[in-house]
Amino acid sequence: MSLFDKIRHRKALKNGLKEGNNVTIMGGVSFESEPYLIELADNVRLSSNVTFVTHDGGTWAFRDQERYAEVIRYGKIYVGEHTFIGTGAIIMPEVTIGKRCVIGAGAVVTKDIPNNSVVVGVPAKVISTTEQYAEKCLKEQRPYDKDEYLHDKREYLLKWLK
């Protein structure tokens, strides 16, 4: 995470972002203007450029009309434990993401996601359970030498992916 991202994260925490233990933020994450409406449970991992939208700015289009002058929309966002949110995902207001979910890169989450779900797309839709995804990954897994990987990840992956 860059220095700018660290400052932005600290500012969000200072302004009320609720964050559990062992949360990982890769960088470029936007908690918008109301971080106090966002809660991240334990062991959440946010990839790069995830955006949390806690308000509906679209109300601006009609608030100049007397009937709608006072219309505003805000909503809380909750992300359950052991959930991963992929690069460029957008989480909209009034959304609860269950525990052990995988939110695919670029997904736009507009409604609640049940526990143990993998979602992708715009708008995001459930495509499998987390367990089904884990089994698929296990089945496709190549032999893995953890010590070699930890010693020199770059060399290991370049050799491994030949």
C-alpha positions in Angstrom: 0.0 0.0 0.0 1.4 3.4 -0.9 1.9 6.2 1.6 -1.2 8.0 0.1 -3.2 4.8 0.5 -2.1 4.5 4.2 -3.1 8.1 4.9 -6.5 7.6 3.2 -7.0 4.4 5.2 -6.1 6.1 8.5 -8.4 9.0 7.7 -11.3 6.5 7.0 -10.6 4.8 10.4 -10.5 8.2 12.1 -13.8 9.1 10.5 -15.6 5.9 11.7 -14.7 3.0 9.4 -15.3 -0.1 11.5 -12.6 -2.7 10.8 -12.0 -6.1 12.4 -8.7 -7.9 12.9 -6.4 -9.0 10.1 -8.0 -6.9 7.4 -5.8 -6.5 4.3 -6.1 -3.5 1.9 -4.0 -3.7 -1.2 -4.3 0.0 -2.3 -6.5 2.5 -4.1 -9.5 1.6 -2.0 -12.1 4.3 -1.7 -14.3 4.4 1.4 -16.1 7.4 0.0 -17.3 10.3 2.1 -19.1 8.3 4.8 -16.7 5.7 6.1 -18.7 5.5 9.3 -21.3 3.6 7.3 -18.9 0.8 6.4 -17.9 -2.2 8.5 -15.3 -4.8 7.6 -15.3 -8.0 9.7 -12.2 -10.0 10.6 -10.0 -11.4 7.9 -11.4 -9.4 5.0 -9.1 -8.8 2.1 -9.6 -5.9 -0.3 -7.8 -6.0 -3.6 -6.8 -2.8 -5.5 -9.2 -0.1 -6.4 -12.3 -1.3 -4.6 -14.9 1.4 -4.1 -17.5 1.5 -1.4 -20.4 3.8 -2.3 -22.5 4.7 0.7 -24.9 7.2 -0.9 -27.0 7.6 -4.0 -25.6 10.7 -5.8 -28.3 10.2 -8.5 -30.8 12.1 -6.3 -28.9 15.3 -7.3 -30.7 15.0 -10.7 -34.1 15.9 -9.3 -33.5 17.7 -6.0 -34.0 21.0 -7.7 -37.7 20.2 -8.0 -39.7 21.2 -4.9 -41.3 17.8 -4.5 -37.9 16.1 -4.3 -35.8 18.9 -2.7 -35.3 16.9 0.6 -34.7 13.5 -1.0 -31.4 11.9 0.0 -30.4 8.2 0.1 -27.6 6.6 2.2 -27.0 3.0 3.2 -24.6 1.0 5.4 -22.3 -1.6 3.9 -21.2 -4.7 5.8 -18.5 -7.2 4.7 -18.5 -10.5 6.5 -15.4 -12.4 7.8 -13.0 -14.2 5.5 -14.3 -12.4 2.4 -12.2 -11.4 -0.6 -13.2 -8.5 -2.8 -11.4 -8.4 -6.2 -9.8 -5.5 -8.1 -12.1 -2.8 -9.2 -15.3 -4.1 -7.5 -17.9 -1.5 -6.5 -20.0 -2.1 -3.4 -23.2 -0.1 -3.4 -25.2 1.3 -0.4 -27.4 -0.9 1.7 -25.4 -4.1 0.9 -24.5 -6.9 3.3 -21.9 -9.4 2.0 -21.9 -12.6 4.0 -18.9 -14.5 5.4 -16.5 -16.5 3.2 -17.5 -14.8 0.0 -15.5 -14.1 -3.2 -16.4 -10.9 -5.0 -15.0 -11.1 -8.6 -12.9 -8.3 -10.2 -15.0 -5.5 -11.6 -18.2 -6.8 -10.0 -20.9 -4.2 -9.0 -22.6 -5.5 -5.9 -26.1 -4.0 -5.7 -27.8 -6.4 -3.3 -27.1 -8.6 -0.4 -24.8 -11.6 -1.0 -25.4 -14.8 1.0 -22.6 -16.5 3.1 -20.2 -18.7 1.1 -21.0 -17.2 -2.3 -18.8 -16.4 -5.3 -20.3 -13.5 -7.3 -19.2 -11.8 -10.6 -20.6 -9.4 -13.1 -22.6 -6.2 -13.4 -24.8 -6.4 -11.5 -23.1 -9.1 -9.5 -24.7 -12.5 -9.5 -23.9 -15.7 -7.6 -22.2 -18.2 -9.8 -21.2 -20.8 -7.2 -20.6 -21.5 -3.6 -17.2 -20.8 -2.1 -16.7 -24.5 -1.5 -17.4 -25.3 -5.2 -14.8 -22.7 -6.1 -12.3 -24.1 -3.6 -12.8 -27.6 -5.0 -12.2 -26.3 -8.5 -9.0 -24.6 -7.4 -7.9 -27.7 -5.6 -8.5 -29.9 -8.7 -6.6 -27.5 -10.9 -3.7 -27.0 -8.4 -0.2 -27.8 -9.6 2.3 -29.3 -7.2 3.3 -26.7 -4.7 6.6 -26.4 -2.7 5.8 -23.8 0.0 9.5 -23.4 1.1 10.6 -22.8 -2.5 7.7 -20.3 -3.0 8.5 -18.4 0.2 12.2 -18.3 -0.6 11.8 -16.6 -4.0 8.2 -16.1 -5.2 9.2 -14.6 -8.5 11.6 -17.4 -9.5 9.2 -20.0 -8.3 6.2 -18.7 -10.2 8.1 -18.1 -13.4 9.4 -21.7 -13.3 6.0 -23.1 -12.2 4.1 -21.3 -15.0 6.3 -22.4 -17.9 
